[in-house]
Amino acid sequence: MKLAGTNTLFTRLFVMVLLALTISHALTFWLIFGHHGGGHPRGGAPDAGLAVRIAIELLTVACVAWFAAKIVARPIQQLASAAAELGDNVDRPPLPEAGPLEARQAARAFNRMQNRLREQLAARARFLAAVSHDLRTPLTRIRLRVERIGIEETMQLLRADVAEMTSMLDATLDYLRGEAQVEPCVLLDVQALVVSMAEDYEEQGFSVSTCGAAAPIRAYPASLRRALSNLIENALRYGEQAEVECVECPEGLIIAVRDHGPGIPDKELQAVFEPFYRLELSRNRETGGVGLGLSIARESIHRHGGTLRLANAAGGGLVASIFLPRIGGNAAVMVK
């Protein structure tokens, strides 16, 4: 079984240099003492300080090798870290183009790729704005012409179709805008955020309770609020009440949103995260959304380096568990 960290570039470089130095010093010691009878160099008394000097020299060079290997491996480590962060935040700071020639070339290529991704997202945002304008104009005309039909039953059906199209358009634009939104990461009081959101829903007549405690954590406030809002609204829509619990764990923070609705079939727990995927048993045009709420929530949590999972509760209902890490990594933690 390999020890943790033994398969890194830094460790390999350090071990190789240290091994070479150890072998060279061992050969030197053997050449001095091993070719003479009794182990004494040139038949005289052994130099008592020679072994100490060799040991000190070996220790000194080993320390230098350790720092040298660390400096050589640092650009690769920075590149790996930046690549992992890019998936969650395309607006992360660019890599410093410093170090050896190969490291500068790799950093320059990575920064060019990041710039192209940002440009593509900006172009898509401009395209969406144009599409939004072009689609809303005919929808407005249709809405006005519906009122002239005069047949109440037909008017109601057409109004419902127009409302559904408008809702799908709004949800799609919100979903895509949220992916490209630039927002600073700040130290956020998650407990205060959860309590504030629960109070807002209670003022509107909904049943939302909170429990547990959470220390502040670095997060994107608007993005996290959007994710929590979608999960709470899903719980209210299908379970009529929502229970939000904050739990501290060694790796980070868990926020669990539970309802007491019908739940989701186990085979559908992953499929519901797909955009526009709707469960017909629990979602319809009158009570359900367009199938983007969970997709938006998951993208928001992934941006934090966390995870969002769903599970059916033992006593009935659904539990949506958010895990937000306090340190690097994407460990998934599930509330049961």
N, C-alpha and C positions, 0 to 999 in steps of 0.2 A: 504494500500500500504506500503510495507516494505521500510525502509530507507536504503540507500546504505551503505554497510559495516556491517549491523547488523546480517548477517548470517555467519560471519566468526568465526573460532575457538577462535581467540583472543578475539573478542567481547563477545562471550558467556562465556568464562572463567572469564573475567573481570566483567561482569554483575552479574554472579553467586556469585563471592566472595564479590562484593560490596553489593549485596542484603543481603547476610548472615550477613555481618558486620553491616549493617543498622538495621536489625531486632534485632540482639543481643544488640546493643546499645539502641534501643528503649525499649526493655524489661528491660534493666538495669535502664533506666531513670524512667520507670513506677513503677518498684519495689521500687525505692528510694522515689518517690514522690506520687505515686498513692495509697498506702495502709494507708495513714495517713490523718486525717481530715484536710481540708483546704489546702491540697496539701503540707504541710510542713513535712519534714522528722522528725520523733520522736518528733513532737510537737514543735520543735525549729524553729529558723529563717532559711529560705532556704539558702543554699550555693550558692551565686551569681556566683562564679567562676566555679561551677560544670558543668553547661551547656556548658560554654566556653571550659573547659577542654575536655569534651566529643566530642564537635565539632572538636577541634584540633586533638584529637586522631583519630576520624573517617576520617578526611581529610588525616592525615599521613598514616594511614593504607590503604586508598583508593589508594594513590599514589604508595605505595609498591605493592598493588594488581595489579595495572596497569602495572608496570614493570615486575612483576612475570608472568602475563598472556602473556605479549609480549615475554618474554624469552621462555616460554613453547610453544607458537604458532610459533615461528620463524622457527624451523626445518620443520614443515609442510608447511609453506609458501615457504621455499627454495625448498622443494621437488616439490611442485606444479609448481613453476617457472622453475625449471630444466626440468620437464616433458614437459612443453610447448615449451621450447627452443630446446629440443632434436629433435622434428619433423623438425625443420629448420636447425639444425646444430648438427650432430652426434659427431663432434669433440669438442664440448664445454668442458670447464674444468670440471673435476669430482666434485661431491659433497663432501664437507668436512665431514668426518665421526666423528662428535663431538656431544655433547649434551647427553640427556638421552639414556638409553639402547635401547629403541624402535626406537628413532631417528637414532642412529648409525646403527641399523640393517636395517632400511629402506634405509638409504643412501648407505650402503654396497651392498644391493640388487640392487639398482638403478645403481650403478657404474658397477656391474657385467653385468647387462643387456646392458649398454652402450658399454662396452668392447666387448661383444659378437656381437653386431651390427657392431662395427668397424671391427672386425675380419671377419664377413660375407661379408662386403663390400670389404675388401681387397682381400678375396678369390675370389669374383666375378670379381674384376679387373684383377687378375691373370688368371682367366678362360677366360675372354674376350681377353686378350693379346694372349693366346694360340689359341683361335678360330680365331682371326684376322689373325694370321700367317697361320693357316691351310687352311683358306678360300681364302686368297690372292694367295697362290701358285697355286691351280687349276684355278683360274680366270686368272692368268698370262699365264698359258698353253693354256687356251681356246682362249685368245686374240691372241697368236702367231699362233695357228692352224687356226683361222679364216682367217688370211692373206693368207693361202695356198689354200683356197677353189677355188678362181678364178672366182666365179660368183658374180658380183658386187652387185646385188640386195640382194642376200642372205648374203653377207658380211656386208652390211649396217644394215640389220635387226639384225644380230648377234652382231655387234658392239654396237648397241643401247641397246640390252639386257645386254651385259657385262657392259656397262657404267651405266645402271640403277642398276644392282646388286652391283657394286662398290660403287655407290652413297648411296644406302641403307645401305651397310655395314659401310661406313664411318660415316653416320649420326647416326646410332645406337650406334656405339662405342663412338662418341662424346657425345651423350646424356647420356650414362651410365657413361662415365668418368667424366662428369660434375657433376653428383650426388655425386661422391665420392671425388671430388677435395677439398683439404685443402687450405684455403685462409684466410689471416687475414682480420678482419674488421677494416677499417680505415676511417678517416674523409676525405670524397671525395668531390671535387668541381664538382658537377654534371653539372653545367652550362658549365664549360670548357670542360667536357667530351662530352656533346651533341654537342657543337660547333665544337670540333675537329673531331668528327665522321662525321658531316655534310660536313666539308671541305674535308675530305678524299673521301667521295662519289662524291662530286662535281668535284674533280680532275679526277675521273674516268668517268666523263661525265653524272652523274645522277643529277636529280633535287631534292635537299633536302634543305628545309628552316627551320629556327629556330626562335622562339620568346619567350617572357617571361623571367623570371629570377628565379634563384634558389640559395638559400644559401647552403653552404656545409652541408653534411649529412653523418652519419656513414653508410658505405656500403662495400660490397665486389666488388672491382673494376672490375675484370675480369668477374665475374658472371653478374654484371649489364650491362657491355659492351656487353656480349653475348646476353642478353635478348633484349637490344635495337637494336643490329645489326639484329637479326632475325625479329623484328617487322618492322624495316626500310626496309629491303630487301623484306619482304612480301608486304609492301606498294608500293615499286618500281616495283615489279613483276606484281601486279594486278592493280595498279593505275597509274604507270609510274612516279609518283612523291610522295614525302613524306613531311609532315609538322609536325615538332616536337615542341611542346609547353610545357614549364615548368610553373607550377602554384603553388605558396605557399598557404597553407591552415593552419588553427590552429593546426590540428593534425599531419601534415607532408608535404609531397611534392607529387605533381601529375605531371607525364610526359605523355603527350598524343601524340600519333603518328597517324596522319590521312592521308588517301589516298582518291582519287577520282575515285576509281574503281567501280565494280559492287556491292560491299558489300557482305553480307552473309545472307541467309534466317534466320529469327528470330529463327526458330526451330533448326537451326544448330549452333547457337552461342556458346553453351556449348560443343557440340560434337566435334568441330574442335580442342579442346584442347587434345583430346585423341591421343595417339601415332599412327602414320601411318594412321590417318583419313584424307581423301582428298575429297574435293568437286569436283565432276567431271565437273560441269559447268565452274569452273574457274581454275581448276588445271589439267594439263595433263603432259605426259612424256616430252614434249618439253619445256613447260614453267613453270611447277610446281615443287615443291620439293617432298620429300618422306613422308611428313606429320608429321615431328618432330619439326619444327621450333617453333610453338606455345607451344608445350609441354615443350620444353627446356626453353623457355622464362618464362612460368608460374612457373616452378620449381625454376628457378633462383630468381624470385620475391618472392616466398613463403619462400625462404631461408632468405630473408631480413625481414620476418614478414609482408610483404605487400600483395597486391592483383593485379591481372591483369584481366581486363574485356574488353569485346568487345561490341560495339554497332554500329548500322547503323546510320550514320549522316543524319540529316534532309535534307541537300542539296545533298545527294548522297555520296557514299563512306563509308569507315569503320573507326571507331575510336577505337584504342587500348589504354586503360587508365591504367597506372601503378600508384599505390599508395604506397609510401614508408613512414612508420610512423617514427616520430622523437622520440616518446616515446613508451612504451609497448602497446600492443593491436594490433588487426587485423581489425580495422575499414575499411570498403570498401568505397572509395570515387570515384564517377564517373564524368567524364567531359562530359558535354552536349554541 
